[in-house]
Amino acid sequence: MAFTNEQLERYSRHIILKEVGAKGQKKICNAKVLIIGAGGLGAPAALYLAAAGVGTIGIADADEVDLSNLQRQVIHTTKDIGKPKVLSAAETMNDINPDVKVNTYHTFVTSENIMDLIRDYDFILDGTDNFPAKFLINDACVMAKKPFCHAGIIRFRGQLMTWLPDRDLPCYRCVFKEPPPKDAVPTCKQAGVIGAMAGVIGCLQAMEAVKFIVGAGDLLAGSLLTFDALKMEFHKVTLPKRSKNCAVCGDHPTITELIDYEQAVCELKH
């Protein structure tokens, strides 16, 4: 592809970076990224991926915008209350960058549809707010060999990690094994989350996606990055290698079909 004069100006700060350049920006413009969850994490990730010029961005979420979302889900505004989040997000993304094609999926992501959703995308972002969805995304991406970035936030803390196929790297299930029992972990309503935490971690997810696309720097593959906002401390923990006994990515996987775990009620979505 040849850039138009408008695109050269729009992406000029990328193009002058030696790690990106015109070649890297073309990769970005040809890339396809799927964001599962248009809430606190998905919102900043979607904004920055659209601004970066990612050619095709899919966004999947079954919810509508409500007033309590606006404390952290910065892709939506007060006038969007009651609108499907995927439509609100798509409008904002196209306002930022009309070059970007946004595919919207106003649906719950389940074992029935996730393989179809992730099939055509190069990189997946897990912006969900519950353990059943996170394990489903992990298992589907491992089975389909799709690279993805997991993230989670609660109170003043956040974390993220990236998984890449065909490497001896731990997946989310290697680290966390299985979802905790229902009601064992406080719900989002009980625990709360500081709004800016979603911005910090969601933007880091977008950074992982862009770095993967252009092939620059080190990804959080084999590492877990945590952030404590009260102490203003980041910690990068090197994870053990892929578990040979992992139920989904191990040498003899016992999970060969996707599972829809029971979800705890959560009134405040990420």
GUDOZA-666459 format. One record per residue (C-alpha): residue number from 1; residue in three letters; y, x, z. Coordinates in nm, 3 decimals. Layout:
BEGIN
+-----+------+---------+---------+---------+
| seq | type |      c2 |      c1 |      c3 |
+-----+------+---------+---------+---------+
| NUM |  Ala |       Y |       X |       Z |
...
+-----+------+---------+---------+---------+
This chain:
BEGIN
+-----+------+---------+---------+---------+
| seq | type |      c2 |      c1 |      c3 |
+-----+------+---------+---------+---------+
|   1 |  Met |   0.000 |   0.000 |   0.000 |
|   2 |  Ala |   0.358 |   0.106 |  -0.065 |
|   3 |  Phe |   0.614 |   0.027 |   0.203 |
|   4 |  Thr |   0.920 |  -0.176 |   0.114 |
|   5 |  Asn |   1.260 |  -0.046 |   0.220 |
|   6 |  Glu |   1.263 |  -0.308 |   0.496 |
|   7 |  Gln |   0.924 |  -0.192 |   0.624 |
|   8 |  Leu |   1.032 |   0.171 |   0.616 |
|   9 |  Glu |   1.323 |   0.078 |   0.840 |
|  10 |  Arg |   1.117 |  -0.152 |   1.063 |
|  11 |  Tyr |   0.848 |   0.110 |   1.128 |
|  12 |  Ser |   1.070 |   0.419 |   1.108 |
|  13 |  Arg |   1.017 |   0.518 |   1.473 |
|  14 |  His |   0.642 |   0.520 |   1.413 |
|  15 |  Ile |   0.658 |   0.700 |   1.082 |
|  16 |  Ile |   0.855 |   0.994 |   1.221 |
|  17 |  Leu |   0.586 |   1.055 |   1.484 |
|  18 |  Lys |   0.354 |   1.333 |   1.368 |
|  19 |  Glu |   0.063 |   1.152 |   1.537 |
|  20 |  Val |   0.128 |   0.840 |   1.325 |
|  21 |  Gly |   0.329 |   0.910 |   1.012 |
|  22 |  Ala |   0.316 |   0.696 |   0.699 |
|  23 |  Lys |  -0.062 |   0.731 |   0.683 |
|  24 |  Gly |  -0.107 |   0.605 |   1.037 |
|  25 |  Gln |   0.135 |   0.317 |   0.985 |
|  26 |  Lys |  -0.063 |   0.210 |   0.681 |
|  27 |  Lys |  -0.373 |   0.206 |   0.900 |
|  28 |  Ile |  -0.188 |  -0.013 |   1.149 |
|  29 |  Cys |  -0.076 |  -0.250 |   0.874 |
|  30 |  Asn |  -0.434 |  -0.279 |   0.747 |
|  31 |  Ala |  -0.592 |  -0.322 |   1.090 |
|  32 |  Lys |  -0.734 |  -0.639 |   1.246 |
|  33 |  Val |  -0.720 |  -0.691 |   1.622 |
|  34 |  Leu |  -0.850 |  -0.992 |   1.816 |
|  35 |  Ile |  -0.692 |  -1.084 |   2.150 |
|  36 |  Ile |  -0.901 |  -1.313 |   2.367 |
|  37 |  Gly |  -0.659 |  -1.483 |   2.605 |
|  38 |  Ala |  -0.294 |  -1.568 |   2.535 |
|  39 |  Gly |  -0.188 |  -1.537 |   2.898 |
|  40 |  Gly |  -0.045 |  -1.261 |   3.114 |
|  41 |  Leu |  -0.237 |  -0.975 |   2.952 |
|  42 |  Gly |  -0.258 |  -1.115 |   2.601 |
|  43 |  Ala |   0.112 |  -1.198 |   2.590 |
|  44 |  Pro |   0.261 |  -0.845 |   2.607 |
|  45 |  Ala |  -0.028 |  -0.704 |   2.406 |
|  46 |  Ala |   0.033 |  -0.956 |   2.128 |
|  47 |  Leu |   0.408 |  -0.890 |   2.128 |
|  48 |  Tyr |   0.368 |  -0.515 |   2.090 |
|  49 |  Leu |   0.087 |  -0.531 |   1.836 |
|  50 |  Ala |   0.294 |  -0.768 |   1.623 |
|  51 |  Ala |   0.598 |  -0.543 |   1.657 |
|  52 |  Ala |   0.383 |  -0.243 |   1.561 |
|  53 |  Gly |   0.284 |  -0.417 |   1.238 |
|  54 |  Val |  -0.088 |  -0.474 |   1.297 |
|  55 |  Gly |  -0.175 |  -0.656 |   0.976 |
|  56 |  Thr |  -0.398 |  -0.929 |   1.116 |
|  57 |  Ile |  -0.397 |  -1.041 |   1.478 |
|  58 |  Gly |  -0.633 |  -1.308 |   1.603 |
|  59 |  Ile |  -0.555 |  -1.486 |   1.928 |
|  60 |  Ala |  -0.802 |  -1.713 |   2.105 |
|  61 |  Asp |  -0.719 |  -1.943 |   2.397 |
|  62 |  Ala |  -0.800 |  -2.305 |   2.480 |
|  63 |  Asp |  -0.506 |  -2.371 |   2.715 |
|  64 |  Glu |  -0.161 |  -2.522 |   2.680 |
|  65 |  Val |   0.154 |  -2.363 |   2.821 |
|  66 |  Asp |   0.255 |  -2.486 |   3.166 |
|  67 |  Leu |   0.548 |  -2.401 |   3.389 |
|  68 |  Ser |   0.350 |  -2.172 |   3.621 |
|  69 |  Asn |   0.258 |  -1.950 |   3.324 |
|  70 |  Leu |   0.615 |  -1.845 |   3.255 |
|  71 |  Gln |   0.637 |  -1.611 |   3.555 |
|  72 |  Arg |   0.430 |  -1.355 |   3.360 |
|  73 |  Gln |   0.325 |  -1.487 |   3.017 |
|  74 |  Val |   0.634 |  -1.359 |   2.838 |
|  75 |  Ile |   0.531 |  -1.465 |   2.489 |
|  76 |  His |   0.598 |  -1.830 |   2.587 |
|  77 |  Thr |   0.928 |  -1.995 |   2.682 |
|  78 |  Thr |   1.029 |  -2.310 |   2.866 |
|  79 |  Lys |   1.052 |  -2.509 |   2.542 |
|  80 |  Asp |   0.685 |  -2.426 |   2.475 |
|  81 |  Ile |   0.554 |  -2.614 |   2.781 |
|  82 |  Gly |   0.273 |  -2.845 |   2.670 |
|  83 |  Lys |   0.214 |  -2.657 |   2.344 |
|  84 |  Pro |  -0.116 |  -2.479 |   2.276 |
|  85 |  Lys |  -0.073 |  -2.119 |   2.385 |
|  86 |  Val |  -0.210 |  -1.984 |   2.058 |
|  87 |  Leu |   0.055 |  -2.174 |   1.858 |
|  88 |  Ser |   0.336 |  -2.070 |   2.091 |
|  89 |  Ala |   0.218 |  -1.709 |   2.071 |
|  90 |  Ala |   0.187 |  -1.717 |   1.691 |
|  91 |  Glu |   0.542 |  -1.851 |   1.651 |
|  92 |  Thr |   0.686 |  -1.575 |   1.869 |
|  93 |  Met |   0.481 |  -1.306 |   1.696 |
|  94 |  Asn |   0.594 |  -1.420 |   1.351 |
|  95 |  Asp |   0.955 |  -1.434 |   1.471 |
|  96 |  Ile |   0.921 |  -1.070 |   1.574 |
|  97 |  Asn |   0.744 |  -0.961 |   1.257 |
|  98 |  Pro |   0.685 |  -1.193 |   0.960 |
|  99 |  Asp |   0.466 |  -0.922 |   0.801 |
| 100 |  Val |   0.187 |  -1.000 |   1.048 |
| 101 |  Lys |  -0.084 |  -1.256 |   0.975 |
| 102 |  Val |  -0.175 |  -1.443 |   1.294 |
| 103 |  Asn |  -0.507 |  -1.626 |   1.314 |
| 104 |  Thr |  -0.516 |  -1.882 |   1.594 |
| 105 |  Tyr |  -0.830 |  -2.010 |   1.767 |
| 106 |  His |  -0.745 |  -2.299 |   2.000 |
| 107 |  Thr |  -1.086 |  -2.305 |   2.165 |
| 108 |  Phe |  -1.285 |  -2.186 |   2.462 |
| 109 |  Val |  -1.467 |  -1.863 |   2.380 |
| 110 |  Thr |  -1.837 |  -1.919 |   2.448 |
| 111 |  Ser |  -2.176 |  -1.776 |   2.362 |
| 112 |  Glu |  -2.181 |  -2.022 |   2.072 |
| 113 |  Asn |  -1.872 |  -1.895 |   1.892 |
| 114 |  Ile |  -1.786 |  -1.544 |   2.012 |
| 115 |  Met |  -1.991 |  -1.360 |   1.751 |
| 116 |  Asp |  -1.815 |  -1.550 |   1.474 |
| 117 |  Leu |  -1.477 |  -1.481 |   1.635 |
| 118 |  Ile |  -1.519 |  -1.105 |   1.668 |
| 119 |  Arg |  -1.702 |  -1.045 |   1.340 |
| 120 |  Asp |  -1.406 |  -0.962 |   1.116 |
| 121 |  Tyr |  -1.197 |  -0.764 |   1.366 |
| 122 |  Asp |  -1.173 |  -0.387 |   1.416 |
| 123 |  Phe |  -1.085 |  -0.392 |   1.786 |
| 124 |  Ile |  -1.106 |  -0.655 |   2.060 |
| 125 |  Leu |  -0.876 |  -0.699 |   2.361 |
| 126 |  Asp |  -1.012 |  -0.878 |   2.667 |
| 127 |  Gly |  -0.712 |  -1.060 |   2.814 |
| 128 |  Thr |  -0.915 |  -1.315 |   3.010 |
| 129 |  Asp |  -0.883 |  -1.396 |   3.377 |
| 130 |  Asn |  -1.239 |  -1.462 |   3.494 |
| 131 |  Phe |  -1.564 |  -1.272 |   3.532 |
| 132 |  Pro |  -1.786 |  -1.496 |   3.314 |
| 133 |  Ala |  -1.555 |  -1.441 |   3.014 |
| 134 |  Lys |  -1.535 |  -1.068 |   3.074 |
| 135 |  Phe |  -1.912 |  -1.026 |   3.084 |
| 136 |  Leu |  -1.948 |  -1.247 |   2.775 |
| 137 |  Ile |  -1.695 |  -1.037 |   2.582 |
| 138 |  Asn |  -1.861 |  -0.713 |   2.691 |
| 139 |  Asp |  -2.209 |  -0.828 |   2.597 |
| 140 |  Ala |  -2.100 |  -0.967 |   2.261 |
| 141 |  Cys |  -1.905 |  -0.652 |   2.170 |
| 142 |  Val |  -2.194 |  -0.427 |   2.270 |
| 143 |  Met |  -2.442 |  -0.633 |   2.067 |
| 144 |  Ala |  -2.207 |  -0.645 |   1.766 |
| 145 |  Lys |  -2.097 |  -0.281 |   1.811 |
| 146 |  Lys |  -1.732 |  -0.378 |   1.832 |
| 147 |  Pro |  -1.493 |  -0.150 |   2.024 |
| 148 |  Phe |  -1.297 |  -0.331 |   2.291 |
| 149 |  Cys |  -1.059 |  -0.281 |   2.582 |
| 150 |  His |  -1.120 |  -0.460 |   2.912 |
| 151 |  Ala |  -0.840 |  -0.524 |   3.159 |
| 152 |  Gly |  -0.792 |  -0.718 |   3.480 |
| 153 |  Ile |  -0.504 |  -0.784 |   3.718 |
| 154 |  Ile |  -0.468 |  -0.936 |   4.065 |
| 155 |  Arg |  -0.190 |  -0.923 |   4.324 |
| 156 |  Phe |  -0.020 |  -0.582 |   4.273 |
| 157 |  Arg |  -0.317 |  -0.407 |   4.113 |
| 158 |  Gly |  -0.454 |  -0.369 |   3.762 |
| 159 |  Gln |  -0.726 |  -0.183 |   3.577 |
| 160 |  Leu |  -0.848 |  -0.117 |   3.224 |
| 161 |  Met |  -1.120 |   0.066 |   3.035 |
| 162 |  Thr |  -1.227 |   0.096 |   2.671 |
| 163 |  Trp |  -1.574 |   0.090 |   2.519 |
| 164 |  Leu |  -1.669 |   0.241 |   2.184 |
| 165 |  Pro |  -2.000 |   0.189 |   2.001 |
| 166 |  Asp |  -2.246 |   0.460 |   1.908 |
| 167 |  Arg |  -2.140 |   0.681 |   2.198 |
| 168 |  Asp |  -2.314 |   0.753 |   2.528 |
| 169 |  Leu |  -2.042 |   0.558 |   2.709 |
| 170 |  Pro |  -2.068 |   0.305 |   2.991 |
| 171 |  Cys |  -1.994 |  -0.056 |   2.907 |
| 172 |  Tyr |  -1.833 |  -0.302 |   3.148 |
| 173 |  Arg |  -2.176 |  -0.417 |   3.265 |
| 174 |  Cys |  -2.282 |  -0.056 |   3.338 |
| 175 |  Val |  -1.996 |  -0.039 |   3.587 |
| 176 |  Phe |  -1.987 |  -0.390 |   3.735 |
| 177 |  Lys |  -2.351 |  -0.500 |   3.677 |
| 178 |  Glu |  -2.307 |  -0.881 |   3.688 |
| 179 |  Pro |  -2.052 |  -1.146 |   3.783 |
| 180 |  Pro |  -2.002 |  -1.194 |   4.157 |
| 181 |  Pro |  -2.139 |  -1.516 |   4.310 |
| 182 |  Lys |  -1.921 |  -1.820 |   4.263 |
| 183 |  Asp |  -1.640 |  -1.837 |   4.524 |
| 184 |  Ala |  -1.714 |  -1.480 |   4.643 |
| 185 |  Val |  -1.385 |  -1.356 |   4.497 |
| 186 |  Pro |  -1.050 |  -1.529 |   4.564 |
| 187 |  Thr |  -0.924 |  -1.744 |   4.279 |
| 188 |  Cys |  -0.601 |  -1.659 |   4.102 |
| 189 |  Lys |  -0.425 |  -1.938 |   4.293 |
| 190 |  Gln |  -0.536 |  -1.793 |   4.625 |
| 191 |  Ala |  -0.466 |  -1.430 |   4.542 |
| 192 |  Gly |  -0.157 |  -1.445 |   4.320 |
| 193 |  Val |  -0.032 |  -1.176 |   4.083 |
| 194 |  Ile |   0.306 |  -1.008 |   4.043 |
| 195 |  Gly |   0.437 |  -1.096 |   3.698 |
| 196 |  Ala |   0.531 |  -0.748 |   3.581 |
| 197 |  Met |   0.175 |  -0.626 |   3.646 |
| 198 |  Ala |   0.065 |  -0.828 |   3.344 |
| 199 |  Gly |   0.325 |  -0.647 |   3.137 |
| 200 |  Val |   0.217 |  -0.302 |   3.251 |
| 201 |  Ile |  -0.154 |  -0.352 |   3.191 |
| 202 |  Gly |  -0.120 |  -0.568 |   2.878 |
| 203 |  Cys |   0.102 |  -0.305 |   2.717 |
| 204 |  Leu |  -0.154 |  -0.037 |   2.800 |
| 205 |  Gln |  -0.416 |  -0.246 |   2.621 |
| 206 |  Ala |  -0.191 |  -0.260 |   2.315 |
| 207 |  Met |  -0.153 |   0.118 |   2.337 |
| 208 |  Glu |  -0.532 |   0.161 |   2.339 |
| 209 |  Ala |  -0.561 |  -0.056 |   2.028 |
| 210 |  Val |  -0.291 |   0.136 |   1.839 |
| 211 |  Lys |  -0.437 |   0.474 |   1.937 |
| 212 |  Phe |  -0.780 |   0.359 |   1.821 |
| 213 |  Ile |  -0.640 |   0.244 |   1.488 |
| 214 |  Val |  -0.448 |   0.563 |   1.409 |
| 215 |  Gly |  -0.699 |   0.798 |   1.571 |
| 216 |  Ala |  -0.447 |   0.962 |   1.802 |
| 217 |  Gly |  -0.493 |   1.088 |   2.155 |
| 218 |  Asp |  -0.763 |   1.011 |   2.410 |
| 219 |  Leu |  -0.883 |   0.659 |   2.470 |
| 220 |  Leu |  -0.999 |   0.526 |   2.806 |
| 221 |  Ala |  -1.358 |   0.555 |   2.686 |
| 222 |  Gly |  -1.577 |   0.663 |   2.975 |
| 223 |  Ser |  -1.285 |   0.622 |   3.216 |
| 224 |  Leu |  -1.136 |   0.349 |   3.433 |
| 225 |  Leu |  -0.759 |   0.353 |   3.480 |
| 226 |  Thr |  -0.626 |   0.173 |   3.788 |
| 227 |  Phe |  -0.267 |   0.101 |   3.885 |
| 228 |  Asp |  -0.134 |   0.018 |   4.231 |
| 229 |  Ala |   0.220 |  -0.114 |   4.189 |
| 230 |  Leu |   0.304 |  -0.113 |   4.559 |
| 231 |  Lys |   0.231 |   0.260 |   4.580 |
| 232 |  Met |   0.336 |   0.317 |   4.217 |
| 233 |  Glu |   0.019 |   0.518 |   4.161 |
| 234 |  Phe |  -0.211 |   0.545 |   3.860 |
| 235 |  His |  -0.565 |   0.678 |   3.905 |
| 236 |  Lys |  -0.797 |   0.770 |   3.620 |
| 237 |  Val |  -1.159 |   0.772 |   3.728 |
| 238 |  Thr |  -1.429 |   0.933 |   3.513 |
| 239 |  Leu |  -1.719 |   0.691 |   3.495 |
| 240 |  Pro |  -2.088 |   0.784 |   3.490 |
| 241 |  Lys |  -2.247 |   0.797 |   3.148 |
| 242 |  Arg |  -2.408 |   0.490 |   2.998 |
| 243 |  Ser |  -2.671 |   0.353 |   3.234 |
| 244 |  Lys |  -3.014 |   0.375 |   3.075 |
| 245 |  Asn |  -3.103 |   0.074 |   3.291 |
| 246 |  Cys |  -2.804 |  -0.138 |   3.184 |
| 247 |  Ala |  -2.918 |  -0.490 |   3.103 |
| 248 |  Val |  -2.726 |  -0.497 |   2.774 |
| 249 |  Cys |  -2.667 |  -0.139 |   2.651 |
| 250 |  Gly |  -2.957 |   0.038 |   2.824 |
| 251 |  Asp |  -3.264 |   0.186 |   2.663 |
| 252 |  His |  -3.461 |  -0.132 |   2.722 |
| 253 |  Pro |  -3.207 |  -0.417 |   2.741 |
| 254 |  Thr |  -3.314 |  -0.733 |   2.918 |
| 255 |  Ile |  -3.015 |  -0.934 |   2.797 |
| 256 |  Thr |  -3.073 |  -1.003 |   2.430 |
| 257 |  Glu |  -2.896 |  -1.338 |   2.410 |
| 258 |  Leu |  -2.544 |  -1.417 |   2.524 |
| 259 |  Ile |  -2.496 |  -1.592 |   2.857 |
| 260 |  Asp |  -2.233 |  -1.847 |   2.962 |
| 261 |  Tyr |  -2.202 |  -1.788 |   3.335 |
| 262 |  Glu |  -2.058 |  -2.063 |   3.554 |
| 263 |  Gln |  -1.685 |  -2.023 |   3.596 |
| 264 |  Ala |  -1.495 |  -2.067 |   3.918 |
| 265 |  Val |  -1.189 |  -2.290 |   3.899 |
| 266 |  Cys |  -0.869 |  -2.091 |   3.856 |
| 267 |  Glu |  -0.542 |  -2.281 |   3.846 |
| 268 |  Leu |  -0.326 |  -1.982 |   3.766 |
| 269 |  Lys |  -0.429 |  -1.818 |   3.441 |
| 270 |  His |  -0.361 |  -1.451 |   3.361 |
+-----+------+---------+---------+---------+
